[in-house]
Amino acid sequence: MHRVYVPREELRSGSVRLDPSESRHLARVLRVGRGAAVTVFDGAGAQAPATVAAVERDGAVVLDVGGLCRMPEPVPRIALAQALPRGPRFELILEKATELGVARVIPLLSERCVVRLPAGGGMAKRRHWQQILVNAGKQSGTLFLPRLDPVRPVLEFLAEPPTAECRLVAALSPDSRPLWELLAPAPAGPPADILIMVGPEGDFTPVELGAARARGFRPLSLGPQVLRSETAALCAVATAAYELARRGAAAPLPRPAPGPSDQPTRA
């Protein structure tokens, strides 16, 4: 069944008018007409069955939304603090992080980042990134989209990093340890929050790594090879998700019932 994203503050039972982007995708790309059944979700744990009530003259789609079902946020939560790689690689990271169930993505600017955002903080870029999360959420069937933080310099981020029981930084240092070892069982059980820092090509600077260690980040080994930034990010997140699931720390989330693939229909 086709999935439609509606922001949390707009999703409610009853009549919902989709924004231009969602309306265009549903009516023009998927060519879904009046009376068609879809599933709506808000990326924050709520979903509901809905029916296309009308396609208005301006192209807007109106849905009749049924009763909402809201699920609690899954625990453990994995957050990825990622130094921005060059080119479209960060978009790949966002897409795959959503598929892997990451709860939060924090874009970082390291001294060694080639990327430089335009004046104003790159709001257009941020909106583009948010749309990538939405599209990945539709495709993967997740009920939760990652929270996307504003871009910030590494040292500013490390001045007050998010609370997390387990803080890791991918590093090639001799004292780095594999993730399975860093997540060794503790008396209190698996950590509820894991925060993983991944650097740019060329890695974090010694000053940045030193600041991370001072804030309790333990060096994480991702193997003997030197990985590209996007490969390191996905390796770290996938390994963490696997280890937590293997140890029974992560419960599977309910997923929408199988339906037709999200592809345009023929006229």
Legacy VTK file of the C-alpha trace (Angstrom):
# vtk DataFile Version 3.0
C-alpha trace
ASCII
DATASET POLYDATA
POINTS 267 float
0.000 0.000 0.000
1.313 3.468 -0.860
2.666 5.432 2.099
2.119 9.164 2.481
4.037 11.449 4.833
2.150 14.046 6.860
4.048 16.138 9.473
3.160 15.298 13.049
1.557 18.665 13.741
-0.807 18.171 10.768
-1.672 14.477 11.093
-5.047 13.867 12.715
-8.128 11.747 12.189
-10.526 13.328 9.715
-9.804 15.422 6.646
-6.161 16.216 5.816
-4.988 18.296 2.855
-1.553 17.219 1.646
1.205 19.686 0.867
2.127 20.320 -2.800
5.035 17.854 -2.819
3.058 14.918 -1.409
0.012 15.792 -3.521
2.057 15.879 -6.710
3.747 12.573 -5.948
0.497 10.818 -5.094
-1.667 12.210 -7.925
0.798 12.715 -10.778
3.557 10.185 -10.172
1.665 7.319 -8.556
-1.550 8.352 -10.329
-3.706 7.465 -7.356
-7.308 8.651 -7.717
-10.346 9.239 -5.563
-11.306 6.291 -3.386
-7.820 4.776 -3.316
-6.574 3.419 0.007
-3.207 4.623 1.355
-1.349 4.645 4.664
-0.299 7.925 6.271
2.557 8.284 8.763
4.202 11.199 10.524
7.735 9.877 11.046
7.257 10.089 14.813
5.539 6.752 15.436
1.989 7.402 14.215
0.276 5.875 11.219
-3.311 5.447 10.041
-5.317 4.098 7.132
-6.625 6.778 4.784
-8.683 7.152 1.635
-8.252 9.701 -1.136
-11.339 11.919 -0.804
-10.586 14.385 -3.598
-7.980 15.702 -5.994
-8.650 19.441 -6.203
-8.240 21.669 -9.226
-4.960 23.088 -7.970
-3.594 19.534 -7.666
-3.926 19.263 -3.897
-4.981 15.864 -2.568
-7.420 15.618 0.333
-7.444 12.460 2.470
-9.996 11.022 4.859
-7.808 9.695 7.672
-8.950 6.906 9.983
-7.975 6.285 13.592
-4.349 6.941 14.443
-2.129 4.271 15.949
0.919 5.667 17.730
3.864 3.540 18.800
6.501 4.479 21.423
9.992 5.346 20.225
12.161 2.237 20.015
15.060 1.752 22.416
18.057 1.587 22.140
18.473 4.737 20.058
21.433 5.193 17.721
22.601 8.725 16.898
25.137 9.429 14.152
27.302 12.546 14.345
28.690 12.669 10.816
31.325 14.994 9.380
30.067 16.170 6.002
31.701 14.337 3.089
31.999 15.985 -0.299
29.578 15.484 -3.162
26.314 13.561 -2.762
27.722 11.087 -0.250
25.949 12.637 2.709
22.641 12.060 0.912
23.512 8.358 0.703
24.276 8.348 4.431
20.910 9.954 5.219
19.022 7.457 3.082
20.721 4.376 4.490
20.710 5.660 8.075
16.918 5.959 7.823
16.645 2.415 6.508
18.842 1.167 9.355
16.713 2.836 12.040
19.005 5.666 13.164
17.154 7.975 15.566
19.197 11.139 15.028
21.685 12.508 12.505
23.984 15.385 13.490
25.901 16.911 10.524
29.331 18.182 11.544
31.877 20.510 9.981
35.410 19.339 10.739
38.558 21.341 10.053
39.275 18.766 7.338
35.855 18.958 5.677
35.974 20.095 2.073
32.279 21.041 2.171
31.431 24.649 2.962
27.808 25.664 3.380
26.520 28.924 1.851
25.670 31.985 3.919
22.578 31.479 6.038
23.451 27.918 7.036
22.248 26.263 3.837
18.519 26.148 4.604
17.715 24.970 1.072
20.214 22.149 1.525
18.635 21.238 4.858
15.162 21.062 3.286
16.583 18.817 0.577
18.128 16.547 3.204
14.830 16.355 5.087
13.054 15.252 1.922
15.609 12.460 1.499
14.702 11.218 4.986
10.997 11.283 4.104
11.515 9.382 0.850
13.659 6.771 2.584
11.021 6.419 5.304
8.304 5.785 2.737
10.366 3.136 0.977
11.613 1.330 4.073
8.312 1.186 5.954
9.725 2.723 9.122
7.422 4.564 11.507
10.219 6.833 12.728
12.332 9.274 10.727
15.687 10.391 12.104
15.818 13.788 13.731
18.063 15.979 11.597
20.084 18.525 13.578
21.482 21.789 12.199
25.049 21.652 10.901
27.601 22.676 13.509
31.411 22.706 13.886
32.904 19.664 15.605
34.313 21.566 18.587
31.017 23.402 19.100
29.213 20.046 19.075
31.693 18.589 21.555
31.302 21.540 23.918
27.905 20.086 24.862
27.267 16.740 23.139
23.902 14.967 23.465
23.410 12.706 26.448
24.273 9.095 25.634
25.244 6.129 27.767
27.683 4.960 25.081
29.802 7.476 23.125
32.035 6.209 20.331
34.296 7.866 17.767
35.542 5.970 14.717
39.333 6.165 14.831
42.436 4.456 13.467
44.327 4.822 16.742
46.112 1.773 18.254
43.752 1.660 21.234
40.600 1.469 19.071
38.373 -1.502 19.833
35.670 -3.311 17.800
32.097 -2.426 18.538
31.150 -5.835 19.918
33.815 -5.345 22.580
32.780 -1.779 23.419
29.188 -2.957 23.840
30.165 -5.690 26.284
27.296 -6.601 28.652
26.979 -4.350 31.674
25.066 -4.970 34.900
22.445 -2.414 33.855
21.976 -4.029 30.446
22.534 -2.576 26.953
22.801 1.216 26.644
19.598 3.084 25.839
21.429 5.646 23.715
24.481 5.176 21.490
26.211 8.172 19.907
28.714 7.455 17.116
31.026 10.103 15.629
32.448 9.558 12.134
34.993 11.900 10.608
35.589 13.206 7.101
38.089 11.873 4.591
41.400 12.397 6.338
39.715 11.817 9.721
39.204 14.293 12.537
42.140 16.494 13.487
44.173 15.554 16.600
42.559 18.478 18.428
39.059 17.249 17.524
39.860 13.660 18.519
41.342 14.888 21.778
38.207 16.888 22.515
36.052 13.826 21.764
38.077 11.656 24.130
37.804 14.320 26.819
34.022 14.101 26.478
33.997 10.353 27.023
34.056 9.142 23.411
35.864 5.824 23.158
37.824 5.022 19.985
35.952 2.595 17.727
37.672 0.279 15.246
35.856 -0.588 12.009
38.498 -3.023 10.798
42.046 -2.841 9.442
41.134 -1.090 6.177
40.876 2.676 5.807
37.232 3.315 4.908
35.690 6.245 3.105
33.612 8.462 5.360
30.246 7.199 4.077
31.394 3.570 4.265
32.557 4.067 7.851
29.236 5.656 8.824
27.119 2.847 7.407
29.448 0.149 8.727
29.287 1.610 12.238
25.509 2.037 12.249
24.773 -1.363 10.696
27.128 -3.116 13.102
25.578 -1.356 16.091
22.049 -2.237 14.958
23.068 -5.856 14.388
24.819 -6.206 17.738
21.870 -4.722 19.617
19.388 -6.961 17.801
21.579 -10.024 18.345
21.649 -9.347 22.065
17.889 -8.862 22.158
18.174 -5.190 23.035
16.195 -3.927 20.035
12.593 -5.029 19.561
11.261 -5.113 15.994
8.764 -2.392 15.130
5.362 -3.103 13.576
5.406 -2.488 9.841
2.690 -1.617 7.354
0.981 -4.565 5.705
2.522 -5.604 2.370
0.974 -3.931 -0.634
1.745 -2.889 -4.190
5.173 -1.406 -4.757
5.489 2.357 -4.712
5.564 2.639 -8.495
3.457 4.658 -10.942
0.436 2.861 -12.384
-0.398 2.790 -16.046
-3.087 5.070 -17.402
LINES 1 268
267 0 1 2 3 4 5 6 7 8 9 10 11 12 13 14 15 16 17 18 19 20 21 22 23 24 25 26 27 28 29 30 31 32 33 34 35 36 37 38 39 40 41 42 43 44 45 46 47 48 49 50 51 52 53 54 55 56 57 58 59 60 61 62 63 64 65 66 67 68 69 70 71 72 73 74 75 76 77 78 79 80 81 82 83 84 85 86 87 88 89 90 91 92 93 94 95 96 97 98 99 100 101 102 103 104 105 106 107 108 109 110 111 112 113 114 115 116 117 118 119 120 121 122 123 124 125 126 127 128 129 130 131 132 133 134 135 136 137 138 139 140 141 142 143 144 145 146 147 148 149 150 151 152 153 154 155 156 157 158 159 160 161 162 163 164 165 166 167 168 169 170 171 172 173 174 175 176 177 178 179 180 181 182 183 184 185 186 187 188 189 190 191 192 193 194 195 196 197 198 199 200 201 202 203 204 205 206 207 208 209 210 211 212 213 214 215 216 217 218 219 220 221 222 223 224 225 226 227 228 229 230 231 232 233 234 235 236 237 238 239 240 241 242 243 244 245 246 247 248 249 250 251 252 253 254 255 256 257 258 259 260 261 262 263 264 265 266
